[in-house]
Amino acid sequence: MAKVRVGVAGYGTIGQRLADGVAKQGDMELVGIADMAPTLAIRALYEKGMPYNLYLVDGADKSKFDELGIPVAGNFMDLVNNVDIMLDSSPAGIGLKNKVNIYEKAGVKAIFQGGEKNEVADVFFHGYANFEKGVDKNYLKLTSCNTTGLIRTVDCLDRAYGIEKVAITIIRRVADPGDYNRGLTNALMMEKAPTHQAVDLMTIMPHINATGILVHTPVTHGHIITVLAHGKQKITKEMALEAFKKHPRIRMLRMADGFMGNASYFKYGRDLGHVRGDMYEVGLWEDSIVESGDDIMYALVIPQEAVTIPETMDGIRAAMHMQETREEGTAETNKYLGIGACKDLGLGF
Ligand SMILES: NC(=O)c1ccc[n+]([C@@H]2O[C@H](COP(=O)([O-])OP(=O)(O)OC[C@H]3O[C@@H](n4cnc5c(N)ncnc54)[C@H](O)[C@@H]3O)[C@@H](O)[C@H]2O)c1
């Protein structure tokens, strides 16, 4: 079977990781990436020897790339016309314009990221929760970083035991590392309830009643979500642990091992030698799982820069009909991204 040809629009925080993710999939070919300006990420790509072909979107000033000697393979249409599917990780709102003005006209499928409105896509997609709904569709939208990780854990319990209701608290990192445009802050900031992640969860899993509160915090290395879940049956700590431990994209963390918080998880990604310290899995504290009457409560850390990459790869597999079921689709993605291998090591992850 010919490799599925993929392009990435917007080589920022998410786009760089999407490109790397596609490059690792043995059954896909990364045709190239497109951006607007010679950002630090593009300069780093050049310094790394241009492993990916660079295309320029409309409005980009090619002379700025020429001055730096950065080679340009062509314009955006050259890329779009040469792929089966585009991964659009341009700034929120641009994806919709690209869909209407470019992808639809070129007859090319596309997957959008969390910043776009849901209306941009045929299906609001999550690799584990609704893979089959994405099969053969032209336009998918990924859940945001928090929603992606949250749904992994709720779907895990839901499939094992049935879940009726969840209430969540999100302690949200306010910016990505290097986002100076967000300012230097030393305060917490409230968001109007219910938080969109709970509403998004209900859109993808309508049988679960969800609500929640979000608090922005001035940190950059990961969000933390606490979840209070009410099952169709009582879910004990042991039952929750058993289900979470089996999930390839959930790593179990213990404070006694040194996982004191969000920064330890980020540092572990660096110690593993992962590019940029990226972690594809969410980290879920074993020590945080606690029963409250008939409810079960737990806390997880969301590595916001990398967490949506696997589910986006699942999206390509669904939209391109490379596999038909969540089991097959997610297993292929996991294989190529090296996800889940740590489960066999006996480290307790
Ligand atoms: N940053 C995160 O942690 C995170 C997590 C999950 C989802 N998302 C979502 O991913 C999407 C991208 O966010 P990001 O954080 O990677 O943004 P970013 O600002 O880091 O990157 C955006 C890139 O797009 C480029 N660009 C600007 N105009 C463009 C155009 N017209 N066409 C193509 N590229 C253009 C910019 O130069 C930049 O390189 C958003 O929808 C966001 O909500 C972000």
The ligand as a Tripos MOL2 file, in Angstrom:
@<TRIPOS>MOLECULE
LIG
   44    48     1     0     0
SMALL
NO_CHARGES

@<TRIPOS>ATOM
      1 N1          0.3550   25.1390   22.2990 N.am      1 LIG1
      2 C1         -0.3140   24.1510   22.8340 C.2       1 LIG1
      3 O1         -0.0020   23.6850   23.9310 O.2       1 LIG1
      4 C2         -1.4980   23.5680   22.0940 C.ar      1 LIG1
      5 C3         -1.9950   22.3220   22.5240 C.ar      1 LIG1
      6 C4         -3.0480   21.7190   21.7960 C.ar      1 LIG1
      7 C5         -3.6130   22.3720   20.7190 C.ar      1 LIG1
      8 N2         -3.1260   23.6060   20.3390 N.ar      1 LIG1
      9 C6         -3.7630   24.2310   19.1510 C.3       1 LIG1
     10 O2         -2.8790   24.0660   18.0390 O.3       1 LIG1
     11 C7         -3.0360   25.1550   17.1160 C.3       1 LIG1
     12 C8         -1.6740   25.8130   16.8990 C.3       1 LIG1
     13 O3         -1.2100   26.3160   18.1490 O.3       1 LIG1
     14 P1          0.3590   26.5180   18.4540 P.3       1 LIG1
     15 O4          0.4790   26.6720   19.9400 O.co2     1 LIG1
     16 O5          1.1660   25.4780   17.7740 O.co2     1 LIG1
     17 O6          0.6090   27.9410   17.7650 O.3       1 LIG1
     18 P2          2.0220   28.6440   17.4600 P.3       1 LIG1
     19 O7          1.7690   30.1090   17.5510 O.co2     1 LIG1
     20 O8          3.1090   28.0410   18.3010 O.co2     1 LIG1
     21 O9          2.3210   28.2380   15.9400 O.3       1 LIG1
     22 C9          1.5850   28.7190   14.8520 C.3       1 LIG1
     23 C10         2.4860   28.7380   13.6300 C.3       1 LIG1
     24 O10         1.6970   29.0880   12.4970 O.3       1 LIG1
     25 C11         2.4210   30.0380   11.7000 C.3       1 LIG1
     26 N3          1.4820   30.8280   10.9080 N.ar      1 LIG1
     27 C12         1.0350   32.0920   11.0850 C.ar      1 LIG1
     28 N4          0.1470   32.4160   10.1170 N.ar      1 LIG1
     29 C13         0.0100   31.3190    9.3260 C.ar      1 LIG1
     30 C14        -0.7450   31.0070    8.1710 C.ar      1 LIG1
     31 N5         -1.5600   31.9080    7.6140 N.pl3     1 LIG1
     32 N6         -0.6360   29.7600    7.6280 N.ar      1 LIG1
     33 C15         0.1880   28.8250    8.1630 C.ar      1 LIG1
     34 N7          0.9500   29.0790    9.2650 N.ar      1 LIG1
     35 C16         0.8560   30.2920    9.8350 C.ar      1 LIG1
     36 C17         3.2200   30.8420   12.7210 C.3       1 LIG1
     37 O11         4.3600   31.4790   12.1220 O.3       1 LIG1
     38 C18         3.6360   29.7490   13.7250 C.3       1 LIG1
     39 O12         4.8380   29.1170   13.3380 O.3       1 LIG1
     40 C19        -4.1020   26.0740   17.7250 C.3       1 LIG1
     41 O13        -5.3600   25.6850   17.2030 O.3       1 LIG1
     42 C20        -4.0250   25.7380   19.2200 C.3       1 LIG1
     43 O14        -5.2300   26.0220   19.8970 O.3       1 LIG1
     44 C21        -2.0800   24.1980   20.9830 C.ar      1 LIG1
@<TRIPOS>BOND
     1     1     2 1
     2     2     3 2
     3     2     4 1
     4     4     5 ar
     5     4    44 ar
     6     5     6 ar
     7     6     7 ar
     8     7     8 ar
     9     8     9 1
    10     8    44 ar
    11     9    10 1
    12     9    42 1
    13    10    11 1
    14    11    12 1
    15    11    40 1
    16    12    13 1
    17    13    14 1
    18    14    15 2
    19    14    16 1
    20    14    17 1
    21    17    18 1
    22    18    19 2
    23    18    20 1
    24    18    21 1
    25    21    22 1
    26    22    23 1
    27    23    24 1
    28    23    38 1
    29    24    25 1
    30    25    26 1
    31    25    36 1
    32    26    27 ar
    33    26    35 ar
    34    27    28 ar
    35    28    29 ar
    36    29    30 ar
    37    29    35 ar
    38    30    31 1
    39    30    32 ar
    40    32    33 ar
    41    33    34 ar
    42    34    35 ar
    43    36    37 1
    44    36    38 1
    45    38    39 1
    46    40    41 1
    47    40    42 1
    48    42    43 1
@<TRIPOS>SUBSTRUCTURE
     1 LIG1         1 GROUP 0 **** ****
